Amino acid sequence: MLTIVMYHYVRDLERSRFPRIKGLSLEAFRGQLDYLQRRHTVVTMEEVMFAVEGSPADLPDDAALLTFDDGFIDHYTNVLPLLDERGWQGSFFVPTRPLLEKKVLDTHKLHFILAAQPNTHAVFDEMLDLIDEYRERYDLLSADEYWERLAQPSRFDPPEIVFIKRMLQTELPEPVRAAICDRLFSRYVTRDEEAFAAELYVSVDQLRIMQRLGMHIGVHGETHSRLDRLGPECRQREIRSSLELLGRIGADTEAWSIAYPFGAHDEALRRQVRSAGAKIGLTTEVARADLWRHDPLQLPRLDTNDVPKQFSSARVPVMVGGAAA
Ligand SMILES: [Zn+2]
């Protein structure tokens, strides 16, 4: 079994400007690294690729792969030194637009809107008011119909937050989502998106340093859109943008890995990335990966919250739908 752990924000939350952001504290991250050191053997992406091409038996039984999504500056300032100290590799999946164009992705705008405004009802009501403005032009459903369809509690969020996230991450038409995220972001977070992006994301130079220090850099698209919902040409553009960035920092563009944005993929997408050189594809399905059984282009991962955060913790089975995974 291969335990692939997924991380996003890893920061000193309490001393940050947005302590309410949903992320992992540095202290918990250190504790989790201690736990992983005790219970697992941390392997590299290259070792996983090798095992997939050859035999899964080449990996140790307790193998773990550490993956970090979205290209946050946290990964350079906080994660890189701690991994380097242990001689471990992390795999970093970086969307290209934030780095190259200094734009904050809508999905991240939303995180900071929710962190900046503790009153979720206010954001909720304001979002619905804004949707009213676009309803006619984009032929949108009523608020009740959307609520009916989307409001279910998730593993980590209550229904109201899930509803806001789904509406603004995937449900509304792209121009409407972008406009509403923009307006809420400039109201609650900042009007200077470019400066915010420069502080939030790694730069190309920092990525190059990470790559030189032995970290693995992988594909996460250009705009962080659900690739399964794009046409083949748009997908191609997203993948090409990522591979160009890998080329610029000296990473391998012949044999590479992808973490699908939002974990979303379908057969056509897998075929497309395979023919472009993808060897490993990571989803957000929650389970340990079994290289004997799983398609290497749809490997499941555990969220950091599924893994103990203390050296002394007992090894816990991951429960998915009531069954240990
Ligand atoms: Zn992502």
Boltz pocket constraint, residues with backbone or C-beta under 6 A from the ligand:
constraints:
  - pocket:
      binder: B
      contacts: [[A, 69], [A, 70], [A, 220], [A, 224], [A, 260], [A, 261], [A, 262]]
      max_distance: 6.0
